[in-house]
Structure formats: C-alpha cells, structure tokens
C-alpha cells in the first residue's frame, strides 16, 4: 500500500473483543463525523478503549456472549451480494452485440 508515495506495510488485523460495544460506538461516530474521515476512525478507537474495549488477534478469540449476530448476518449478505454476477456472461450473448446499431 502506498501513502503519499511511500510504501507502508500493513500490520496484523485486529478485531474488537466486544463487537456490540464497538458497533454502538461506530453508529455514534456516523452522526459526528464524515464517512471517510480519519478523525472518525481515531475517535472510534479511542472511545472504544476508554469504555474498556480490547482488541484480539482473531475472531475465534471473541467471547460468544459479546458477539453481534445481527451485524454478522449483514456482513454475510453483503459478501454474498458481491459474489453474485450481475450480468449473464457467455450464455446466449454475442460479444459486442450491445454496441451494434
């Protein structure tokens, strides 16, 4: 990944140990900051730590009592939608047919 022309190594991915708390804070941040604001990410991380949140190395380490099953279902549906092919490819279509007059 490049940031300002310099290559930056990505660190290990960490997951919140209490996803319900993390998602609640994330929802609050949406009303306070713009969607792509760096300040938003910093505020979420700081607020999560202030309220006693910890980060873990893998999703397997998350306590099942704190899992946010509703959010997990949303993520699964979004991934499934991204995998779907939106246009039929090859079946009965001729290459360039849409561009012919």
C-alpha positions as CSV (number, residue, x, y, z in Angstrom):
1,X,0.0,0.0,0.0
2,X,1.2,3.5,-0.8
3,X,0.7,6.5,1.4
4,X,2.0,9.8,0.0
5,X,4.3,8.0,-2.4
6,X,5.9,5.8,0.4
7,X,5.3,2.2,0.8
8,X,3.7,1.2,4.1
9,X,3.5,-2.3,5.5
10,X,0.1,-3.4,6.7
11,X,0.1,-4.6,10.3
12,X,-1.8,-7.6,11.6
13,X,-5.6,-7.4,11.6
14,X,-7.2,-7.0,15.0
15,X,-10.8,-7.5,15.9
16,X,-12.8,-5.9,18.7
17,X,-13.3,-8.3,21.6
18,X,-16.8,-6.8,22.3
19,X,-18.3,-6.2,18.8
20,X,-21.6,-5.0,20.3
21,X,-19.9,-2.1,22.1
22,X,-17.7,-1.4,19.0
23,X,-20.7,-1.3,16.7
24,X,-22.6,1.0,19.1
25,X,-19.6,3.5,19.1
26,X,-19.3,3.2,15.3
27,X,-23.0,4.2,15.0
28,X,-22.4,7.2,17.2
29,X,-19.4,8.2,15.1
30,X,-21.5,8.2,11.9
31,X,-23.6,11.1,13.3
32,X,-20.5,13.0,14.4
33,X,-18.0,12.7,11.5
34,X,-18.0,12.3,7.8
35,X,-17.8,8.7,6.5
36,X,-14.2,8.8,5.2
37,X,-12.7,11.0,7.9
38,X,-9.5,9.8,9.6
39,X,-10.7,11.6,12.7
40,X,-13.7,9.2,12.8
41,X,-11.5,6.1,13.0
42,X,-9.3,7.6,15.7
43,X,-12.4,8.7,17.7
44,X,-13.9,5.2,17.5
45,X,-10.7,3.5,18.6
46,X,-10.1,6.0,21.5
47,X,-13.7,5.8,22.7
48,X,-13.7,2.0,22.5
49,X,-10.6,1.8,24.6
50,X,-12.0,4.4,27.1
51,X,-15.0,2.2,27.6
52,X,-12.9,-0.9,28.4
53,X,-12.8,-2.4,24.9
54,X,-9.9,-4.6,23.9
55,X,-8.7,-5.9,20.6
56,X,-8.0,-9.6,19.8
57,X,-5.9,-11.2,17.1
58,X,-8.7,-13.4,15.6
59,X,-12.5,-13.7,15.5
60,X,-12.2,-17.0,17.3
61,X,-11.0,-15.2,20.5
62,X,-14.2,-13.1,20.7
63,X,-16.4,-14.1,23.6
64,X,-19.7,-15.6,22.3
65,X,-21.6,-13.5,24.8
66,X,-20.5,-10.3,23.2
67,X,-20.8,-11.3,19.5
68,X,-23.1,-9.2,17.4
69,X,-25.0,-11.8,15.4
70,X,-27.2,-9.2,13.6
71,X,-24.1,-7.4,12.2
72,X,-22.5,-10.7,11.2
73,X,-25.6,-11.6,9.2
74,X,-25.5,-8.3,7.4
75,X,-21.8,-8.8,6.5
76,X,-22.5,-12.3,5.2
77,X,-25.3,-11.0,3.0
78,X,-23.1,-8.2,1.7
79,X,-20.4,-10.7,0.8
80,X,-22.9,-12.9,-1.0
81,X,-24.2,-10.0,-3.0
82,X,-20.7,-9.0,-4.1
83,X,-20.0,-12.5,-5.3
84,X,-23.1,-12.7,-7.4
85,X,-22.7,-12.0,-11.1
86,X,-24.9,-9.1,-12.1
87,X,-24.9,-9.7,-15.9
88,X,-25.1,-13.0,-17.6
89,X,-21.8,-13.8,-19.2
90,X,-21.4,-16.0,-22.3
91,X,-24.9,-17.7,-22.2
92,X,-26.7,-16.6,-25.4
93,X,-24.9,-13.3,-25.7
94,X,-22.6,-12.3,-28.5
95,X,-19.6,-10.3,-27.8
96,X,-20.2,-6.7,-28.8
97,X,-23.9,-7.2,-29.5
98,X,-24.9,-4.3,-27.3
99,X,-22.7,-1.9,-29.3
100,X,-24.2,-2.8,-32.7
101,X,-26.8,-0.5,-34.2
